[in-house]
Amino acid sequence: MELAAAGQVTALAKSNLSLEGNQSAAKTGGADQFAALFDQMSGAENSAQNAVYKLLTTGEGNASDVLIQMKSVESQMKTAAVVRDNVIENYKQLLNTQI
């Protein structure tokens, strides 16, 4: 399960790079990709919360594995914030562009 979370972080980072580097993807399906990234983050966050809950209530799991899951979710959230900030900055630049 921890490897899956780490894989999601890698997939999220690769998807972010493709969003920033591919202008045509932003025109056709960028919004869909962005929504898919948030869906992945939500699933990873729920999984990490369940792992913490199980560790604290029943002692199930390994504390280091749970910490790794939480850090990967934190990394995903930071990556999403960077993407959001870039989208907002680019939108502002478009608004200020004179035709």
Buried (B, 14 or more C-beta within 10 A) or exposed (E): BBEEBBEBBEBBEEBBEEBBEBEEBBEEEBEEBBEBBEEBBEEBBEBBEBBBEEBEEEEEBEEEBBBBBBBBBEBBEEBBEEBEEEBEEEEEEEEEEEE
